[in-house]
Amino acid sequence: MILFFPGHSLAPSILPLNDFDDRAVAESPDPGYPDAPFPLDKEQLLDVTTLRTRTRELDEAAAGAVDLARSAAEELAGPAQVGQYVGAEADGDRTVTHLFECLDRAYAGWRWAVTVTRASRAKSITVSEVLLQPGPDSLLAPEWVPWRDRVRPGDVGVGDLLPTPADDERLVPTAVLEGDEGVLDWDDSAPWDAALPTIGLPSGTPFPAARPGGPGQDADSRLRRSRVLSAIGRDETALRWYASEHGPRSPLANAAPGPCLTCGFLVRLGGPLGRVFGVCANEYAPDDGRVVSLDHGCGAHSEAPAGAQGAATPVIDELGYDLVDAPGVSLDETVFESLDHA
């Protein structure tokens, strides 16, 4: 095995097995390793592998059992599913695999592989196994993708669970927030227990704890989150929201009379995300209850002009006319007179 000497990172050297004095570095007779160290006896120690790969040869008796292999494949799949003979491969001493084309349309390019063998000094051939295996031009299933990589937004339904891994970069432990620059203000809202009356619940209402606690566990510890949004999670969320249909580049926003920033129905978010996003609170707006960017907009803006209410009045053409066929009347036989003859 060739390693790299610490003093020469680009020059490979052979490390001695034992009795090496690092104060003495002998000159190498091999110009390819000028800085290779040697033991004190000046003899280079090499670890040479004498193993050689022996080429497997087809056993003559097993390779000639083509008819036996075909009959075994037809017995398993049926005569109509076994095609032409492709060839044979040596799997070991006195073991050969015969290949036949598979005619099943569902397995295009696959092959029937029949492995036959014989015992040492025996002439009788026996069948070991019959199976399907893909060929060089076979139709294969797509590469397997883990379920987590296949999940798309909106796939989680009622009763579905999507566990978040412990090393998810979008989250950080709450303990990390202390001392981390620009992170503590993400969770600087008032304690949840103090906000319970605003949603119709009395202060001190027990909630399920994230972790098992003792009898003396107070309300604040029951409501405390073990992980919060990280800087990576915040930035990814901002980009996803801004590039969605609730951002400034949607057709709805381009036709709006004004941005959401000047709309009275906008509820600003807290923290850094609140500098760019808010929540629509207009029940008649298409974005009601959704996060929108401050430069988004729609026709339900609180300061929309009063004269623009309702749909535009349709224009009725009372001068022109269209010619249509009627029962018993043919347009080819009808004579039309000019309206200017009067």
Buried (B, 14 or more C-beta within 10 A) or exposed (E): EEEEBEEEEEEBBBEBEEEBEEEEBBEBEEEEBEEBBBBEEEEBBEEEEEEEEEEEEBBEBBBBBBEBBBBBBBEBBEEEBBBEBBEBBBBEEBBBBBBBBBBBEEBEEBBBBBBBBBEEEEEEBBBEEBEBEBBEEBEEEEEEEEEEEEEEEEEEEEEEEEEEEEEEEBBBEEEEBEEEEEBEEBBEEEEBBEEBEEEEEEEEBEEEEEEEEEEEEEBEEBBBEEBBBBBEBBEBBBEEBBEBBBBBEBEBBEEBBEBBBEBEBBEEBEEBBEEBBBBBBBEEBEBBEBBBBBBBBBBBBEEBEEEEEEEEEEEEEEEEEEEEEEEEEEEEEEEEEEEEEE
